[in-house]
Amino acid sequence: MTEKKAKIICFILSILILIFAYIEEIYIQPGYLIKCIIKVSTFGGVILLYAALSKKKILDIINLKKPEKIGVLLGGIAFFFVGMFALFFIFKNQIEWSGIKESLVGKEGFTRQNCLFAFAYIIIFNSFLEEAFFRGFLSGIFTKKWVGYIISAVLFSAYHIGIVGGWFTIPIFLICIFGLVLVALFLQWLNNHYKTIVANWLVHASANIAINIIGTLLIFEILK
């Protein structure tokens, strides 16, 4: 099979995976552990399939190597960590707290006992998986790089619609989705600048740490 055919097959499969992820989030709503297993299997599976069809090494596909000269990277990590808290305090009156409560406690099944484990997964493994899929694999299968960057950024934003759809008022939700596109493009820039997924993964993880600290405090307050 030619590399072009491998790219077409895996791109179509990726779109189907993202559509299923939306349906799963909105309608099926499996337990969090099941959802994690499905995500690892589908996101990771399409990358493995592309590696098998294209005869490329997985590490080359996702661009995994040690970063160098990490000055800008450290600034990005700090900026995203502090930025999440800043956005929280700026828009906290527009956040639908009941929607977050239903999502985290009801739909996801987070409790005092399992939330720290779940958030550790989100920070370490989930952020890596998303970066490997969107910034490593998906953006790299297009001949014109800028096309891949835009498409992967839009799909990254669209993927989160089902997750955060009930958390905000409509105007804030639209701002959030547009902001995710800009975030994705910045993460892509980091990937290109450092020539490794490690850079965008660490920044993504730092944002997740801040978000999950807020989420953990929220859950503990809810369950009092």
C-alpha positions in Angstrom: 0.0 0.0 0.0 1.2 3.5 -0.9 1.8 6.1 1.9 -0.9 8.3 0.3 -3.5 5.5 0.6 -2.4 4.9 4.2 -3.0 8.6 5.0 -6.5 8.6 3.4 -7.6 5.5 5.2 -6.3 6.7 8.6 -7.7 10.2 8.2 -11.2 8.8 7.4 -10.9 6.4 10.4 -9.8 9.4 12.6 -12.9 11.3 11.6 -15.1 8.3 12.4 -13.3 8.0 15.8 -14.0 11.6 16.7 -17.6 11.3 15.6 -18.0 8.2 17.8 -16.3 10.0 20.7 -18.9 12.7 20.5 -21.8 10.2 20.4 -20.1 8.3 23.3 -19.8 11.5 25.4 -23.4 12.8 24.8 -25.5 9.7 24.4 -23.7 6.5 25.5 -21.9 8.0 28.5 -20.0 4.9 29.7 -18.1 4.9 33.0 -14.8 6.9 33.0 -12.6 3.8 33.0 -14.4 2.3 30.0 -14.2 5.7 28.2 -10.4 5.8 28.9 -9.9 2.3 27.5 -11.9 3.2 24.4 -9.9 6.4 23.9 -6.5 4.7 24.3 -7.6 1.9 22.0 -9.0 4.2 19.2 -6.5 7.1 19.3 -3.5 4.7 19.8 -4.9 2.2 17.4 -5.1 4.5 14.4 -1.5 5.6 15.0 -0.4 2.0 15.1 -2.4 1.3 12.0 -0.8 4.2 10.2 2.7 3.0 11.3 1.9 -0.5 9.9 0.5 0.7 6.6 3.1 3.4 5.9 6.0 1.4 7.3 7.1 4.4 9.4 8.4 4.2 13.0 5.9 5.3 15.6 8.4 7.6 17.3 8.9 9.4 14.0 5.1 9.7 13.4 4.4 11.3 16.8 7.8 13.2 16.8 9.0 11.9 20.2 12.5 13.0 21.2 14.2 15.0 23.9 13.7 18.8 23.6 16.6 21.3 23.6 16.9 24.9 24.8 13.8 24.9 26.9 13.6 28.6 27.9 10.5 29.3 25.8 9.0 26.0 26.8 9.3 26.8 30.6 7.6 30.1 29.9 4.8 28.4 28.1 4.3 25.9 30.9 4.1 28.7 33.5 1.8 30.8 31.3 -0.7 28.0 30.7 -0.7 27.0 34.3 -1.4 30.5 35.6 -3.6 31.3 32.7 -6.1 28.6 33.5 -6.6 30.0 37.0 -6.9 33.5 35.6 -9.6 32.5 33.2 -11.4 30.7 36.0 -11.6 33.8 38.1 -12.5 36.0 35.2 -15.4 33.8 33.9 -16.5 32.0 37.1 -19.8 33.8 37.1 -20.5 32.5 33.5 -19.7 28.9 34.3 -22.6 26.5 34.7 -21.6 24.8 38.0 -24.5 22.4 37.9 -23.3 21.2 34.5 -19.8 20.6 35.8 -21.2 18.8 38.8 -23.4 16.6 36.7 -20.5 15.9 34.3 -17.8 15.1 36.9 -19.8 13.4 39.6 -22.8 12.0 37.7 -21.6 11.2 34.2 -18.0 10.5 34.9 -18.6 9.0 38.4 -15.7 10.9 40.1 -15.6 10.6 43.9 -13.3 11.6 46.7 -11.7 8.1 46.3 -11.0 8.0 42.6 -10.8 11.6 41.4 -7.1 12.0 42.2 -6.3 8.9 40.2 -8.5 10.0 37.3 -6.9 13.5 37.3 -3.4 11.9 37.4 -4.4 10.0 34.3 -5.7 13.1 32.6 -2.5 15.1 33.4 0.0 12.5 32.3 -1.5 10.0 29.9 -4.5 11.7 28.4 -2.5 14.9 27.5 0.2 12.8 25.9 -2.4 10.7 23.9 -4.1 13.9 22.6 -0.8 15.5 21.6 0.4 12.3 19.9 -2.9 12.0 18.0 -3.6 15.6 17.0 -0.2 17.3 16.9 1.9 14.2 16.1 -0.1 12.0 13.8 -3.0 13.9 12.5 -1.3 17.2 11.6 1.6 15.3 9.9 -0.4 13.3 7.3 -1.0 16.3 5.1 1.3 17.3 2.3 0.8 21.0 3.0 1.8 21.5 6.6 -0.4 24.5 7.2 -3.4 22.6 6.1 -2.6 19.8 8.6 -2.1 22.4 11.3 -5.5 24.0 10.8 -7.4 20.8 10.3 -5.9 19.2 13.4 -6.6 22.4 15.5 -10.2 22.5 14.4 -10.7 18.8 15.1 -9.0 19.2 18.5 -11.5 22.0 19.4 -14.5 20.1 18.0 -13.5 17.0 20.0 -13.9 18.9 23.2 -17.5 20.1 22.4 -19.1 17.0 23.9 -16.9 17.3 27.0 -17.4 21.0 27.9 -20.7 21.6 26.2 -22.8 21.9 29.4 -20.2 23.8 31.4 -20.7 27.3 30.1 -23.3 29.8 28.9 -23.5 29.8 25.1 -21.3 33.0 24.5 -18.6 31.7 26.8 -18.8 28.2 25.2 -18.2 29.7 21.8 -15.3 31.7 23.1 -13.9 28.5 24.7 -14.2 26.6 21.4 -12.4 29.4 19.5 -9.8 29.6 22.2 -9.1 25.8 21.9 -8.3 26.3 18.2 -5.8 29.0 19.1 -4.4 26.8 21.9 -4.0 24.0 19.5 -2.2 26.2 17.0 0.2 27.4 19.7 0.9 23.8 20.8 1.6 23.0 17.1 4.0 25.9 17.0 5.8 24.5 20.1 6.0 21.1 18.4 7.6 22.6 15.3 9.9 24.9 17.3 11.3 22.1 19.5 10.8 19.4 16.9 9.4 17.1 19.5 6.0 16.3 21.0 7.5 16.5 24.5 7.3 20.3 24.3 3.5 20.6 23.6 2.8 17.6 25.9 4.3 19.4 28.9 2.4 22.6 28.2 -0.8 20.7 27.7 -0.2 18.8 31.0 0.5 22.1 32.9 -2.9 23.4 31.8 -4.5 20.2 32.8 -2.9 20.4 36.2 -4.5 23.8 36.8 -7.9 22.6 35.5 -7.8 19.5 37.6 -6.9 21.4 40.8 -10.0 23.5 40.3 -12.0 20.4 39.5 -10.7 18.5 42.6 -11.7 21.4 44.9 -15.1 21.5 43.2 -15.7 17.8 43.8 -14.6 18.0 47.4 -17.0 20.8 48.0 -19.8 19.1 46.2 -19.4 15.9 48.3 -19.3 17.6 51.7 
